[in-house]
C-alpha cells in the first residue's frame, strides 16, 4: 500500500519500509495488548500468540512494543523515515 489512505484522513504510506517489527513467539503469552493498542489493526492472536497480520497500515508509533509486558515485540524505527507520513506532524 502506498499513497493516501481514504479511511484515515491525512495519512499517507510510502513504500520501502522493510521489516521493522516482529513478534518473538517464545516470549509472547497472548495477552493481546498489542492487538488492542494498534491503530493500524496490524496484529491478530492465533494459537494464543500474537502474529503480525500485516504492516501495510502500521503507523510506526511503537505503542505495541511499549505495552508488551514480555518484551516479545522487536521494534526498530524504519530506515530513512519511510513508511508513514501524516499531514499533522
N, C-alpha and C positions, 0 to 999 in steps of 0.2 A: 504494500500500500504506500503510495507516495501521492502527495498533493493535499488539498484541503479536505477536511473531514466535515461532512454535512450534518452529522448528528451531534458533533461537539463544536459549536461555533468558535471561531478564532484559532483553531488548531490546524497545523499542517505537519505531515510526516515527510521526512527526507530519506531516500534510500542510502544504504551504505553503513548502517549502524553496526552490523556484525553481532556476535554473541557477547552479551554483557550481563546476562542474568542466567543463573541455572540453580536448580534445586539438588542438594545432596540427599539422595533417598535414605541413606543410612542414618542421617541426623533428623530427618523430618518425622514428626509424630502425628501429622494430620490434623493439627489444631485448627486449620483453615483461617488463621488470622490474615494471611496473605490474600486469600480469596475475598475476604470482607473489606480489606482496605484498598484493593486495587481498583482505581478509577477506569482503567482500560479493560477490565474483565479478562486479564491475561492468564489467570490460574484456574485450575479445577482440582478437585480431590478425586482420586481414583485409588482403590485398594488401600484406603487410609493413608495416602501420601499425596502431597501437593505436586502437581505437574504444571509446567508452563504449557498452556494451551496454544498460545500464540503471542508473539511480541509485537505484532503489527500495530496495536493500539497503545503500546506502553508509553507512558509519559515521562519515563526516566526520573521519577520523583524519589525513588529508593524507599518508599513507605513500606513495601513488602519486606525488604531487608531489615529495616528498622524495627518492625513489630515481631519478627520471628524470634521466639524465645529460645530456640535450639540452635541458632546460627546455621540453619540448613539452607539459607539462600545466599548464594555467592553473587555479589553485585559489583560491577566496576563501571564507571561512567563511560559512555560511548566515546570512541576516539573522534576527535575533530568537531565535537558538538553536533554531529549529525543525529538524525532520528526524530526529534520533536522540536517544533517551533510554535510559539504562541504569539498572538497579537498583543498580549497583555504583560509582556516582560519575560 
